[in-house]
Amino acid sequence: MKTKAYKLLLCGTLLVAACKKDPQIIKEDTADAANDNMRVTAIDSNYLPLTVVTIAGKANTEGYADGSGKQARFNGPWGIDLMDDGTLYVAEVFNHTIRKITPSGVVSTVNIPSHRDGTSLTNPLAVRVAQDGTINIVATDYTEQIRYKIWIVKPNGQLLTPNTHTEQYYYYDLAKDPYSDDYWVCGVTGDFDDVNGPQAVVEKFQINTDGSIGTNGINIPSEKLNPYDQQSPLVVNIFCGYNGVKYLVVRNQHIYKLTPSGKLTLLFPNVVFNGVYSVVSTKDSRTLYIAEGSKIKRYFNGKLQYLVGPQKPYDGGDGVGSSADVTAHHMVLSKDESTLYFTDYQHNTIRKLLLR
């Protein structure tokens, strides 16, 4: 019988976003301090004077409607992707849709064909659009058990729904390799009742000769994970850096880096995070942006700096620094690194943070 454990764990992460606890520096082992693991030496919780602007949707107004700017309505915006021309794509969980947003803020619904058996897209979590227009989508057993977890729509409208290796595969996110046309998918496989227990999944987003999705799987050594992560190694977010490192978020609690040689290292070992949804890095890999606890934070040179986050009266309002109310979820960084685009899950809006 198919387990519902991972579905429940994923649903449970929504509650974490409401947590207002701030990360604190904790005492670390000497061995940890010697590693290149982005240990934090200072935390600045004073928000910087950066501007937040809502691109589409009306704060605290859920629904479904295409249109321009505030005329559009969203319900559960999750994953987000950015094209070179400034077009955004958003995976919307509760409306079971992929939305397209033009640089001028006009929202439309992307036509995702139904499967030949009549099944339509349900519970999309991640979307990545290739340069040739191919739309790659990851869905999961979120609001209900689903039949097809991978949806690939070719530019000519052809729909591919490759199976997972087994029914016990759960995928959560997609990331593009910055140096190729390859994508990587992450998640978890196995059951809590399995002899070997659940296993973290990081695979190339390609179709095998047997028709299933996922090739070139990378072994994630369990002994390198935090003890709690070993019990539930859900890789919920992945980012492929220009330095060849894959940044992995496990259980929305810990961030790891996976080097090209296969070395796995826990980052920020002296900080306790509460609800990490996504991470993105600059091209020089010196700065890491983290969506955690509804806030957006920046790590650079040992310092964890607050940028924006939830603010009373919690109305999803735009503004500068602490005058903006934000519940950040998934992020994408503009090519010139001047803007962070993000989904505001709680307020059902799509927004941007101006970094300059």
ZANU-536762 format. One record per residue: residue in one letter; x, y, z of N, C-alpha, C in turn. Coordinates in steps of 0.2 Angstrom, whole numbers, padded with zeros to 4 digits, always signed. Example, Ala and Ser with C-alpha at 12.3 -4.5 7.8 and 13.67 -1.06 7.14 Angstrom:
BEGIN
A+0066-0028+0039+0062-0022+0039+0066-0016+0039 S+0064-0011+0035+0068-0005+0036+0064+0000+0039 
REM end
This chain:
BEGIN
M+0004-0006+0000+0000+0000+0000+0004+0006+0000 K+0003+0011-0004+0007+0017-0005+0006+0021+0001 T+0012+0023+0004+0012+0027+0010+0010+0034+0009 K+0007+0037+0014+0005+0044+0013+0010+0049+0017 A+0015+0046+0020+0019+0049+0025+0022+0055+0022 Y+0025+0055+0015+0028+0060+0012+0023+0066+0010 K+0017+0064+0009+0012+0069+0007+0011+0073+0013 L+0010+0070+0019+0009+0073+0025+0014+0078+0027 L+0021+0075+0026+0026+0079+0028+0027+0086+0024 L+0025+0085+0017+0025+0091+0013+0020+0096+0015 C+0014+0093+0016+0008+0097+0019+0010+0101+0025 G+0014+0097+0029+0016+0100+0036+0021+0106+0035 T+0024+0106+0030+0029+0112+0029+0026+0118+0028 L+0019+0118+0026+0016+0125+0026+0015+0128+0033 L+0014+0124+0038+0014+0127+0045+0020+0130+0047 V+0026+0128+0044+0032+0130+0046+0033+0138+0044 A+0030+0139+0038+0030+0146+0036+0028+0151+0040 A+0023+0149+0045+0020+0154+0049+0024+0155+0056 C+0030+0151+0056+0034+0151+0062+0038+0158+0062 K+0038+0161+0067+0041+0168+0068+0048+0168+0071 K+0050+0162+0073+0056+0161+0077+0062+0163+0072 D+0067+0166+0075+0073+0168+0071+0078+0163+0072 P+0083+0162+0067+0088+0158+0068+0093+0161+0073 Q+0097+0157+0077+0101+0159+0081+0108+0155+0080 I+0113+0158+0082+0120+0155+0081+0121+0150+0087 I+0123+0144+0086+0124+0139+0091+0131+0137+0092 K+0133+0135+0097+0140+0132+0098+0141+0127+0093 E+0147+0127+0090+0149+0122+0085+0155+0118+0087 D+0156+0112+0084+0161+0108+0085+0167+0111+0081 T+0173+0110+0084+0179+0113+0080+0180+0110+0073 A+0178+0104+0072+0179+0100+0066+0174+0104+0061 D+0168+0106+0063+0164+0110+0058+0167+0116+0056 A+0170+0120+0061+0172+0126+0060+0178+0126+0055 A+0181+0121+0054+0187+0120+0049+0185+0119+0042 N+0178+0117+0041+0176+0115+0035+0174+0121+0031 D+0173+0121+0024+0171+0126+0020+0163+0126+0020 N+0160+0127+0025+0153+0126+0026+0148+0132+0027 M+0151+0138+0026+0147+0144+0026+0145+0145+0033 R+0149+0144+0038+0147+0145+0045+0145+0152+0046 V+0141+0154+0050+0138+0161+0052+0142+0163+0058 T+0145+0169+0057+0148+0173+0062+0144+0178+0065 A+0139+0181+0061+0135+0186+0063+0128+0186+0060 I+0123+0188+0064+0117+0188+0061+0114+0196+0062 D+0112+0199+0057+0109+0206+0057+0102+0205+0055 S+0097+0206+0060+0090+0206+0059+0087+0212+0058 N+0091+0217+0056+0088+0224+0054+0087+0224+0047 Y+0081+0225+0044+0080+0224+0037+0083+0230+0033 L+0086+0228+0028+0089+0233+0023+0084+0237+0020 P+0085+0243+0017+0080+0247+0014+0080+0245+0007 L+0077+0239+0005+0076+0237-0001+0069+0237-0003 T+0067+0238-0009+0060+0239-0011+0057+0232-0014 V+0051+0231-0011+0047+0225-0013+0041+0228-0017 V+0040+0225-0023+0035+0227-0028+0031+0220-0030 T+0024+0221-0029+0020+0215-0031+0019+0216-0039 I+0020+0210-0043+0020+0210-0050+0013+0208-0052 A+0010+0203-0049+0003+0201-0051+0000+0198-0045 G-0007+0198-0045-0011+0196-0039-0013+0201-0034 K-0018+0200-0031-0020+0205-0025-0019+0202-0019 A-0015+0205-0014-0014+0202-0008-0020+0200-0004 N-0019+0194-0001-0024+0190+0003-0031+0189-0001 T-0030+0189-0007-0036+0188-0011-0035+0182-0016 E-0037+0176-0014-0036+0170-0018-0041+0169-0023 G-0040+0165-0028-0045+0164-0033-0041+0162-0040 Y-0045+0162-0045-0042+0161-0052-0044+0166-0057 A-0040+0170-0059-0042+0174-0065-0035+0177-0068 D-0036+0177-0075-0030+0180-0079-0032+0187-0079 G-0026+0191-0081-0027+0198-0082-0021+0202-0080 S-0021+0208-0080-0015+0212-0079-0014+0214-0071 G-0008+0213-0069-0007+0215-0062-0011+0213-0057 K-0014+0218-0053-0019+0216-0048-0025+0213-0050 Q-0027+0213-0056-0033+0210-0059-0032+0202-0058 A-0026+0200-0059-0025+0192-0059-0026+0190-0052 R-0028+0183-0051-0029+0180-0045-0025+0173-0045 F-0022+0172-0039-0019+0165-0038-0021+0162-0032 N-0020+0155-0032-0022+0151-0026-0016+0146-0025 G-0012+0147-0021-0006+0143-0020+0000+0143-0025 P+0002+0149-0026+0008+0149-0031+0014+0146-0027 W+0018+0142-0031+0023+0138-0028+0030+0139-0031 G+0031+0135-0036+0037+0136-0040+0037+0141-0045 I+0043+0144-0047+0044+0150-0051+0050+0149-0056 D+0049+0151-0062+0055+0151-0067+0055+0158-0070 L+0061+0160-0072+0062+0166-0076+0066+0165-0082 M+0063+0168-0088+0066+0167-0094+0071+0173-0096 D+0075+0172-0101+0080+0178-0102+0076+0184-0104 D+0070+0184-0107+0066+0190-0109+0062+0193-0103 G+0063+0190-0097+0059+0193-0092+0052+0190-0090 T+0050+0185-0094+0044+0181-0093+0045+0177-0087 L+0040+0176-0083+0039+0172-0078+0034+0166-0079 Y+0036+0161-0076+0031+0155-0076+0030+0153-0069 V+0024+0151-0067+0023+0150-0060+0019+0143-0059 A+0021+0139-0055+0017+0133-0054+0012+0134-0048 E+0006+0133-0049+0000+0135-0045-0003+0129-0042 V-0002+0127-0036-0004+0121-0033-0012+0120-0033 F-0015+0125-0030-0023+0123-0029-0027+0125-0035 N-0024+0129-0040-0028+0130-0046-0026+0125-0051 H-0021+0121-0050-0018+0115-0054-0017+0118-0061 T-0013+0123-0061-0011+0127-0067-0004+0129-0067 I-0002+0131-0073+0004+0134-0074+0003+0141-0077 R+0005+0146-0074+0003+0153-0076+0009+0157-0079 K+0008+0161-0084+0013+0164-0087+0012+0172-0086 I+0018+0175-0084+0017+0182-0083+0022+0186-0087 T+0020+0191-0091+0024+0194-0096+0028+0200-0092 P+0034+0202-0095+0037+0208-0091+0033+0214-0089 S+0028+0215-0093+0023+0220-0091+0018+0218-0086 G+0018+0212-0083+0013+0210-0078+0007+0207-0080 V+0006+0205-0087+0000+0202-0089+0000+0195-0088 V-0005+0192-0084-0005+0185-0082-0010+0181-0087 S-0007+0175-0089-0012+0171-0093-0010+0164-0091 T-0015+0159-0093-0014+0152-0091-0011+0148-0097 V-0006+0145-0095-0003+0141-0100-0007+0134-0102 N-0008+0133-0108-0012+0127-0110-0008+0121-0109 I-0009+0117-0104-0006+0110-0103-0011+0105-0105 P-0010+0101-0110-0014+0096-0113-0016+0091-0108 S-0022+0088-0108-0024+0083-0104-0020+0076-0107 H-0019+0071-0102-0017+0065-0105-0022+0062-0109 R-0020+0057-0113-0025+0054-0118-0031+0050-0114 D-0029+0048-0108-0034+0045-0104-0039+0050-0100 G-0038+0056-0102-0042+0062-0099-0040+0065-0093 T-0034+0062-0090-0031+0065-0084-0028+0072-0085 S-0030+0077-0081-0027+0084-0082-0022+0085-0076 L-0018+0090-0077-0012+0092-0072-0015+0093-0066 T-0012+0090-0060-0014+0091-0053-0008+0092-0049 N-0009+0097-0045-0004+0098-0039+0003+0100-0042 P+0004+0105-0047+0011+0106-0049+0015+0110-0044 L+0021+0108-0043+0025+0111-0038+0031+0115-0041 A+0033+0112-0046+0039+0115-0050+0038+0116-0057 V+0041+0121-0060+0040+0122-0067+0047+0125-0070 R+0050+0122-0075+0055+0125-0078+0054+0125-0086 V+0055+0130-0089+0054+0131-0096+0061+0131-0100 A+0062+0127-0105+0068+0127-0108+0068+0132-0114 Q+0074+0134-0116+0075+0139-0121+0071+0137-0128 D+0070+0131-0129+0066+0129-0135+0058+0129-0134 G+0056+0131-0128+0049+0131-0126+0046+0125-0123 T+0050+0120-0122+0048+0114-0118+0046+0116-0111 I+0041+0114-0109+0038+0115-0102+0039+0109-0098 N+0043+0109-0093+0045+0103-0088+0041+0105-0081 I+0037+0100-0079+0033+0101-0073+0034+0095-0069 V+0035+0096-0062+0034+0091-0057+0028+0092-0053 A+0024+0087-0052+0018+0087-0048+0019+0082-0042 T+0015+0082-0037+0016+0077-0032+0009+0076-0028 D+0009+0071-0024+0003+0069-0020+0002+0074-0015 Y-0001+0080-0016-0001+0085-0012-0008+0086-0009 T-0013+0088-0013-0020+0089-0011-0024+0082-0012 E-0021+0078-0016-0024+0072-0017-0019+0067-0021 Q-0020+0061-0021-0016+0056-0024-0016+0057-0032 I-0011+0057-0035-0011+0059-0042-0008+0053-0046 R-0010+0053-0053-0007+0047-0057-0001+0049-0060 Y+0000+0055-0063+0006+0057-0067+0009+0062-0063 K+0016+0061-0061+0020+0066-0057+0024+0070-0062 I+0025+0068-0068+0030+0072-0072+0026+0073-0079 W+0026+0080-0080+0023+0082-0086+0028+0086-0090 I+0029+0084-0097+0033+0088-0101+0029+0089-0108 V+0029+0096-0109+0025+0098-0115+0030+0101-0120 K+0030+0098-0126+0035+0100-0131+0032+0106-0134 P+0036+0110-0138+0034+0116-0142+0028+0115-0146 N+0028+0109-0149+0023+0107-0154+0016+0105-0151 G+0016+0105-0144+0010+0103-0140+0010+0095-0138 Q+0015+0092-0140+0016+0085-0138+0017+0084-0130 L+0013+0080-0127+0013+0079-0120+0016+0072-0118 L+0021+0072-0114+0025+0066-0111+0024+0066-0104 T+0022+0060-0101+0021+0059-0094+0024+0053-0092 P+0031+0053-0092+0035+0047-0090+0034+0045-0083 N+0034+0039-0082+0033+0036-0075+0039+0037-0071 T+0038+0037-0064+0044+0037-0060+0046+0030-0060 H+0052+0029-0057+0055+0022-0057+0050+0017-0053 T+0048+0019-0048+0043+0015-0044+0037+0020-0041 E+0032+0017-0039+0027+0022-0036+0029+0025-0029 Q+0035+0023-0027+0038+0026-0020+0042+0032-0022 Y+0042+0034-0028+0046+0040-0029+0042+0046-0029 Y+0045+0051-0025+0041+0058-0024+0046+0063-0026 Y+0044+0067-0031+0049+0072-0033+0046+0079-0031 Y+0050+0084-0029+0048+0090-0027+0050+0096-0030 D+0056+0096-0034+0059+0102-0037+0063+0100-0043 L+0064+0106-0047+0068+0105-0053+0073+0111-0053 A+0079+0110-0056+0084+0115-0056+0088+0114-0063 K+0089+0120-0066+0093+0120-0072+0101+0120-0071 D+0104+0116-0075+0112+0117-0075+0114+0123-0079 P+0117+0128-0076+0119+0134-0079+0123+0133-0085 Y+0127+0127-0086+0131+0127-0091+0129+0122-0097 S+0123+0119-0096+0120+0115-0101+0113+0115-0102 D+0110+0111-0106+0102+0111-0106+0099+0106-0102 D+0103+0103-0097+0101+0098-0092+0097+0101-0087 Y+0093+0097-0084+0089+0099-0078+0090+0093-0073 W+0090+0095-0067+0090+0090-0061+0084+0090-0057 V+0082+0084-0055+0076+0084-0051+0078+0081-0044 C+0074+0083-0039+0076+0080-0032+0069+0078-0029 G+0070+0074-0023+0065+0071-0020+0067+0066-0015 V+0063+0061-0014+0064+0055-0010+0061+0049-0013 T+0064+0043-0011+0061+0037-0013+0061+0032-0007 G+0056+0027-0007+0056+0022-0002+0050+0023+0003 D+0050+0019+0008+0044+0020+0013+0047+0019+0020 F+0044+0022+0024+0047+0022+0031+0047+0014+0034 D+0043+0010+0030+0043+0003+0032+0047-0001+0029 D+0051+0002+0024+0056-0002+0020+0062-0004+0024 V+0065-0010+0023+0071-0012+0026+0076-0007+0026 N+0078-0004+0021+0083+0001+0020+0081+0008+0022 G+0074+0009+0023+0072+0016+0024+0072+0020+0018 P+0069+0026+0019+0069+0031+0013+0076+0033+0011 Q+0076+0035+0005+0083+0038+0002+0082+0044-0002 A+0086+0049-0001+0086+0055-0004+0087+0054-0012 V+0084+0058-0016+0084+0057-0023+0087+0064-0026 V+0092+0063-0030+0095+0068-0035+0096+0065-0041 E+0093+0067-0047+0094+0064-0053+0093+0069-0059 K+0096+0067-0064+0096+0071-0070+0089+0070-0073 F+0086+0075-0075+0079+0075-0078+0079+0073-0085 Q+0080+0067-0086+0080+0064-0093+0075+0057-0093 I+0073+0055-0098+0069+0049-0099+0073+0043-0101 N+0073+0038-0097+0077+0032-0098+0074+0028-0104 T+0078+0023-0106+0076+0019-0111+0069+0015-0110 D+0068+0014-0103+0062+0010-0101+0056+0015-0101 G+0057+0021-0102+0052+0026-0102+0051+0030-0095 S+0055+0028-0090+0054+0031-0084+0058+0037-0084 I+0057+0042-0079+0061+0048-0078+0066+0047-0073 G+0072+0050-0074+0077+0050-0070+0083+0046-0072 T+0089+0049-0073+0095+0046-0075+0101+0049-0071 N+0107+0045-0071+0113+0048-0068+0111+0050-0061 G+0108+0045-0057+0106+0047-0050+0113+0048-0046 I+0113+0052-0042+0118+0054-0037+0117+0051-0030 N+0122+0047-0028+0121+0044-0021+0122+0049-0016 I+0117+0050-0012+0117+0054-0006+0119+0050+0000 P+0125+0050+0003+0127+0046+0008+0123+0048+0015 S+0119+0043+0017+0115+0044+0023+0119+0047+0029 E+0125+0044+0030+0129+0045+0036+0131+0053+0036 K+0131+0056+0030+0133+0063+0030+0127+0068+0031 L+0121+0065+0032+0115+0069+0034+0114+0070+0041 N+0111+0075+0043+0109+0076+0050+0105+0070+0052 P+0105+0068+0058+0102+0062+0061+0094+0062+0059 Y+0091+0068+0060+0084+0069+0058+0083+0068+0051 D+0087+0071+0047+0087+0071+0040+0088+0063+0037 Q+0091+0059+0041+0092+0052+0039+0086+0049+0039 Q+0081+0051+0044+0075+0047+0045+0070+0049+0040 S+0070+0056+0038+0066+0058+0032+0070+0062+0027 P+0073+0059+0023+0078+0063+0019+0074+0066+0013 L+0069+0070+0014+0066+0074+0008+0070+0079+0006 V+0072+0079+0000+0076+0084-0004+0070+0089-0007 V+0068+0094-0004+0063+0098-0006+0064+0104-0011 N+0071+0105-0011+0073+0111-0016+0080+0110-0018 I+0081+0111-0024+0088+0111-0027+0090+0117-0031 F+0096+0119-0031+0099+0124-0035+0105+0122-0038 C+0107+0123-0044+0113+0122-0047+0117+0128-0048 G+0123+0128-0044+0127+0134-0044+0132+0134-0050 Y+0134+0140-0052+0139+0141-0057+0146+0138-0055 N+0147+0137-0049+0153+0134-0046+0153+0126-0047 G+0147+0123-0050+0147+0116-0050+0143+0113-0044 V+0142+0117-0039+0139+0114-0033+0132+0114-0034 K+0129+0108-0031+0121+0108-0031+0119+0109-0024 Y+0115+0114-0022+0113+0116-0016+0106+0112-0015 L+0106+0109-0009+0100+0104-0008+0097+0107-0001 V+0090+0107-0001+0087+0109+0005+0083+0102+0007 V+0085+0100+0013+0082+0094+0016+0077+0095+0021 R+0071+0093+0021+0066+0093+0026+0064+0101+0028 N+0066+0105+0023+0064+0112+0024+0068+0115+0031 Q+0073+0111+0033+0077+0113+0039+0084+0114+0038 H+0087+0110+0033+0095+0110+0033+0097+0111+0025 I+0102+0115+0024+0105+0116+0018+0111+0112+0017 Y+0112+0109+0011+0118+0105+0010+0121+0107+0003 K+0128+0106+0003+0131+0107-0004+0133+0101-0006 L+0132+0099-0013+0135+0093-0016+0139+0095-0021 T+0146+0093-0020+0151+0095-0025+0151+0090-0031 P+0154+0092-0037+0155+0088-0043+0158+0081-0041 S+0162+0081-0036+0166+0075-0034+0161+0070-0030 G+0155+0073-0028+0151+0069-0024+0151+0070-0016 K+0155+0075-0014+0156+0077-0007+0150+0081-0005 L+0147+0078+0001+0141+0081+0003+0143+0085+0010 T+0141+0091+0011+0143+0095+0017+0137+0099+0019 L+0135+0098+0026+0130+0102+0029+0132+0110+0029 L+0129+0114+0026+0130+0121+0027+0127+0124+0033 F+0130+0130+0035+0127+0133+0041+0126+0129+0047 P+0131+0125+0049+0130+0120+0055+0129+0123+0061 N+0130+0129+0062+0129+0133+0068+0123+0137+0069 V+0119+0136+0064+0112+0140+0064+0107+0135+0063 V+0101+0137+0067+0095+0133+0067+0090+0136+0063 F+0088+0134+0057+0083+0137+0052+0076+0134+0054 N+0071+0138+0052+0064+0136+0053+0061+0137+0047 G+0060+0132+0042+0056+0132+0036+0060+0135+0030 V+0065+0132+0028+0068+0134+0022+0065+0131+0015 Y+0063+0136+0011+0059+0134+0005+0063+0134-0001 S+0068+0139-0002+0072+0139-0008+0078+0143-0006 V+0084+0141-0010+0090+0145-0010+0092+0146-0017 V+0095+0152-0018+0098+0153-0025+0105+0157-0023 S+0109+0156-0028+0116+0159-0027+0118+0163-0033 T+0122+0168-0031+0125+0172-0037+0130+0168-0041 K+0132+0171-0047+0136+0168-0051+0143+0166-0048 D+0146+0171-0044+0152+0170-0041+0152+0165-0035 S+0146+0163-0033+0144+0158-0028+0146+0161-0021 R+0147+0167-0020+0149+0170-0014+0143+0172-0010 T+0138+0174-0013+0132+0176-0010+0126+0171-0011 L+0123+0169-0005+0117+0164-0005+0111+0168-0003 Y+0106+0168-0007+0099+0170-0004+0095+0164-0002 I+0092+0165+0004+0088+0160+0007+0081+0162+0009 A+0076+0159+0007+0069+0160+0009+0068+0155+0014 E+0067+0158+0020+0067+0154+0027+0062+0158+0032 G+0057+0154+0034+0053+0157+0039+0049+0163+0036 S+0047+0162+0030+0044+0168+0026+0048+0174+0025 K+0054+0174+0027+0059+0180+0026+0064+0178+0020 I+0067+0183+0017+0072+0182+0013+0078+0185+0016 K+0083+0181+0016+0090+0182+0020+0095+0181+0015 R+0101+0185+0016+0107+0185+0012+0113+0183+0016 Y+0116+0178+0014+0123+0176+0017+0128+0178+0013 F+0133+0182+0016+0139+0184+0012+0145+0185+0017 N+0150+0181+0016+0156+0182+0020+0155+0182+0028 G+0151+0176+0029+0150+0175+0036+0144+0178+0040 K+0141+0183+0036+0136+0187+0039+0129+0185+0036 L+0124+0183+0040+0117+0182+0038+0113+0188+0039 Q+0111+0191+0034+0108+0198+0034+0100+0197+0032 Y+0096+0200+0036+0089+0200+0034+0088+0205+0029 L+0084+0203+0024+0082+0208+0019+0075+0210+0019 V+0070+0205+0019+0063+0207+0020+0059+0201+0023 G+0053+0202+0026+0050+0197+0029+0043+0199+0032 P+0039+0195+0036+0033+0197+0038+0033+0203+0043 Q+0028+0207+0041+0027+0213+0045+0020+0215+0047 K+0019+0217+0053+0012+0219+0054+0010+0225+0050 P+0003+0226+0048-0002+0221+0050-0003+0215+0045 Y+0002+0212+0043+0002+0206+0039-0003+0207+0033 D-0003+0212+0029-0008+0213+0024-0005+0212+0017 G+0002+0210+0017+0005+0208+0010+0007+0215+0006 G+0007+0220+0010+0009+0227+0007+0016+0227+0004 D+0017+0231-0001+0023+0233-0004+0026+0238+0000 G+0033+0240-0001+0036+0245+0003+0044+0244+0003 V+0047+0248+0007+0054+0247+0008+0056+0244+0014 G+0060+0239+0014+0063+0236+0021+0057+0234+0025 S+0057+0236+0031+0052+0234+0036+0045+0236+0035 S+0044+0241+0030+0038+0243+0028+0034+0238+0024 A+0038+0233+0021+0035+0228+0016+0033+0222+0020 D+0027+0219+0019+0025+0213+0022+0026+0207+0017 V+0030+0202+0019+0032+0197+0014+0032+0190+0017 T+0029+0185+0014+0030+0178+0016+0033+0175+0010 A+0039+0175+0009+0043+0172+0003+0043+0165+0003 H+0042+0162-0003+0042+0155-0004+0047+0152-0008 H+0046+0152-0015+0051+0150-0020+0054+0157-0024 M+0061+0157-0025+0064+0162-0028+0068+0161-0034 V+0069+0166-0038+0073+0165-0044+0077+0172-0045 L+0083+0172-0047+0087+0178-0047+0088+0180-0054 S+0087+0186-0056+0088+0189-0062+0095+0188-0065 K+0096+0188-0072+0102+0187-0075+0107+0192-0072 D+0105+0198-0072+0110+0203-0070+0111+0204-0062 E+0107+0199-0058+0107+0199-0051+0105+0205-0048 S+0101+0209-0051+0098+0215-0048+0091+0214-0044 T+0088+0208-0046+0081+0207-0044+0080+0200-0042 L+0077+0199-0036+0074+0192-0034+0067+0192-0035 Y+0064+0188-0039+0057+0186-0040+0055+0181-0036 F+0049+0181-0033+0047+0176-0028+0040+0175-0028 T+0038+0169-0026+0031+0168-0025+0029+0169-0018 D+0024+0173-0016+0022+0174-0010+0016+0170-0008 Y+0017+0164-0006+0012+0159-0005+0006+0161-0001 Q+0007+0164+0005+0002+0165+0010-0002+0171+0007 H+0000+0176+0003-0003+0182+0001-0006+0180-0006 N-0004+0175-0009-0006+0173-0016-0004+0178-0021 T+0002+0180-0021+0004+0185-0026+0011+0183-0028 I+0013+0187-0034+0020+0186-0037+0023+0192-0036 R+0029+0192-0033+0033+0199-0031+0040+0199-0033 K+0043+0205-0032+0050+0205-0034+0053+0210-0028 L+0059+0208-0027+0063+0212-0022+0069+0215-0026 L+0070+0222-0026+0075+0225-0030+0081+0225-0025 L+0086+0222-0028+0093+0222-0024+0097+0228-0025 R+0096+0232-0029+0100+0238-0030+0096+0244-0031 
REM end
